Structure formats: structure tokens, C-alpha cells
């Protein structure tokens, strides 16, 4: 097994979680990956530590998400995905064709990022907005022939 990342060990301890090989492996592969699904995490973590079940990964991502060490996102029509970028105010863009996901920084910088008058009028105190942008990634725009997709305009 590769040497654990010192920040991961410290983060687990700070969250009052036991430092275990599965937790270290999941943190490492999610940090190195890009909005990974549980299946992708299982494959990468198994390569890293030799053996981990899908249920074991579900247990680990649940514990790490509750502790604030992972963020779970669920784009419509997609499996849940996990990232280590937590504690900031960012959103996501999802490709309608291939499902690629990328981070988008909040335009205004502060949560909740939108003007939630209707929710506030209903008595809610809003502390977060989950914004997902949808479109086509550069690879899908280019298409198989290498030509831009004429039916889609890139966002400017």
C-alpha cells in the first residue's frame, strides 16, 4: 500500500474518525480523481489497497461525507459522485452527452449565491444553493469528425 497522505491522516483524526486503510484509500483516490462514482472509487481503491467491497466503499463515502471530508453530488440521471473540494461555494457543469462533470466557481462568491426571495418569504433561512449547469463539453462539441457541433453554441 502506498504511504498515506499526511493531510488525510490529520483530517480523519480531526473528524474523530479512525484512520483505516479503506478510508485513506478512498480519500486518496477521490482526491486524485474527478467527481468519481462509487464504482470508480472501488476500482481505484482496490488497485491501491488490494481489496475493498462496494459496500465497504459506500460505508466509507457515507462516513467521510457526514464528516465533511467528501462532498456528494447527484446530477440528474447520473450516479452519485464524490469530490474532496468541500467547504467552499462552488457549483458544477455537466455534459449532456458524455456525463463529464467540472467545477464552476460561484459568480458572486458568497453562499447561497442566488437571491432566494420566494424561499425567504416562506419562512426559510437559506444557507446554500446547489446550482448545476448543463451543456456540452469541448470534446463532445468537437464530435467524432473534429468539427464543432453546429447545433450547440458554447457559453460565452
C-alpha positions as CSV (number, residue, x, y, z in Angstrom):
1,X,0.0,0.0,0.0
2,X,1.3,3.5,-0.8
3,X,2.3,5.8,2.1
4,X,-0.8,7.7,3.3
5,X,-1.0,11.4,2.7
6,X,-0.3,13.2,6.0
7,X,-3.2,15.6,5.4
8,X,-5.6,12.7,5.1
9,X,-4.4,11.2,8.4
10,X,-4.8,14.5,10.1
11,X,-8.2,15.2,8.5
12,X,-9.5,11.8,9.7
13,X,-8.3,12.4,13.2
14,X,-9.7,15.9,13.3
15,X,-13.1,14.5,12.3
16,X,-12.8,11.9,15.1
17,X,-12.7,9.1,12.6
18,X,-10.4,6.1,12.9
19,X,-7.6,6.1,10.5
20,X,-8.1,2.9,8.4
21,X,-6.7,1.7,5.1
22,X,-10.1,1.9,3.3
23,X,-10.7,5.5,4.5
24,X,-7.2,6.5,3.4
25,X,-7.5,4.8,0.1
26,X,-10.9,6.4,-0.7
27,X,-9.7,9.8,0.3
28,X,-6.6,9.4,-1.9
29,X,-8.4,8.1,-5.0
30,X,-11.2,10.7,-4.8
31,X,-8.6,13.5,-4.4
32,X,-6.7,12.2,-7.4
33,X,-9.9,11.5,-9.4
34,X,-12.5,13.8,-10.8
35,X,-16.1,13.6,-9.4
36,X,-15.9,9.8,-9.0
37,X,-18.7,7.3,-8.8
38,X,-18.7,4.5,-6.2
39,X,-17.8,2.0,-8.9
40,X,-14.8,4.1,-10.0
41,X,-13.7,4.5,-6.4
42,X,-14.0,0.7,-5.8
43,X,-11.8,0.0,-8.9
44,X,-9.2,2.6,-7.9
45,X,-9.1,1.8,-4.2
46,X,-8.8,-2.0,-4.9
47,X,-5.8,-1.3,-7.1
48,X,-4.4,0.8,-4.2
49,X,-5.0,-1.5,-1.2
50,X,-5.8,-4.9,-2.7
51,X,-9.3,-5.5,-1.7
52,X,-12.4,-3.4,-0.8
53,X,-16.0,-4.3,-1.3
54,X,-18.6,-2.0,-2.9
55,X,-20.5,-2.0,0.4
56,X,-17.3,-1.0,2.2
57,X,-16.8,2.0,-0.2
58,X,-20.4,3.0,0.4
59,X,-19.8,2.9,4.1
60,X,-16.6,4.9,3.8
61,X,-18.0,7.6,1.5
62,X,-21.0,7.9,3.8
63,X,-18.8,8.4,6.9
64,X,-16.5,10.8,5.0
65,X,-19.4,12.8,3.6
66,X,-21.0,13.1,7.1
67,X,-17.7,14.3,8.5
68,X,-17.4,17.0,5.8
69,X,-14.3,15.4,4.1
70,X,-16.1,14.5,0.9
71,X,-18.9,16.2,-1.0
72,X,-21.6,14.1,-2.6
73,X,-23.2,15.5,-5.8
74,X,-26.0,13.9,-7.7
75,X,-26.6,15.3,-11.2
76,X,-30.0,14.3,-12.6
77,X,-29.8,11.0,-14.4
78,X,-26.4,10.2,-13.0
79,X,-25.0,8.1,-10.2
80,X,-23.9,9.9,-7.1
81,X,-20.4,11.3,-7.5
82,X,-17.9,12.4,-4.8
83,X,-15.2,15.0,-4.6
84,X,-12.8,16.3,-2.0
85,X,-13.4,20.0,-2.8
86,X,-15.5,20.8,0.3
87,X,-16.2,23.9,2.4
88,X,-16.3,26.4,-0.5
89,X,-19.1,27.9,-2.6
90,X,-18.8,26.2,-5.9
91,X,-21.2,24.6,-8.4
92,X,-20.9,22.1,-11.3
93,X,-21.3,21.9,-15.0
94,X,-22.3,18.5,-16.6
95,X,-22.0,17.4,-20.2
96,X,-25.4,16.2,-21.5
97,X,-23.6,13.8,-23.9
98,X,-20.8,12.1,-22.0
99,X,-21.6,13.0,-18.4
100,X,-18.3,14.7,-17.7
101,X,-18.5,16.9,-14.6
102,X,-16.4,20.0,-13.8
103,X,-16.3,22.6,-11.0
104,X,-17.6,26.1,-11.6
105,X,-16.7,28.8,-9.0
106,X,-19.7,30.8,-7.8
107,X,-20.1,34.1,-9.6
108,X,-20.9,36.1,-6.5
109,X,-18.5,34.3,-4.2
110,X,-20.8,34.0,-1.1
111,X,-23.4,31.4,-0.3
112,X,-26.2,31.0,-1.1
113,X,-25.2,32.5,-4.5
114,X,-28.8,33.3,-5.6
115,X,-31.5,35.7,-4.5
116,X,-33.9,33.3,-2.8
117,X,-36.8,35.7,-2.1
118,X,-39.6,33.1,-2.5
119,X,-37.9,30.7,0.0
120,X,-37.3,33.5,2.5
121,X,-40.9,34.6,2.1
122,X,-42.0,31.1,3.1
123,X,-40.0,31.4,6.3
124,X,-36.9,29.5,5.2
125,X,-33.4,30.7,6.1
126,X,-31.3,29.8,3.1
127,X,-27.6,28.9,3.6
128,X,-26.8,27.1,0.4
129,X,-27.8,26.8,-3.3
130,X,-27.0,23.8,-5.4
131,X,-26.5,25.0,-9.0
132,X,-25.9,22.7,-11.9
133,X,-25.1,24.0,-15.4
134,X,-25.8,21.6,-18.3
135,X,-24.3,21.7,-21.8
136,X,-21.7,20.0,-24.0
137,X,-18.1,19.6,-23.0
138,X,-15.4,20.6,-25.6
139,X,-14.8,17.0,-26.6
140,X,-18.5,16.4,-27.3
141,X,-18.8,19.7,-29.2
142,X,-16.0,18.7,-31.5
143,X,-17.7,15.4,-32.3
144,X,-16.1,12.4,-33.9
145,X,-15.1,14.3,-37.1
146,X,-13.3,17.0,-35.1
147,X,-15.8,19.7,-36.3
148,X,-17.7,21.8,-33.8
149,X,-21.3,20.7,-33.2
150,X,-23.4,23.1,-35.2
151,X,-26.5,22.7,-33.1
152,X,-24.8,23.9,-29.9
153,X,-23.3,27.3,-29.1
154,X,-20.6,27.4,-26.4
155,X,-21.4,29.5,-23.4
156,X,-19.6,32.8,-23.5
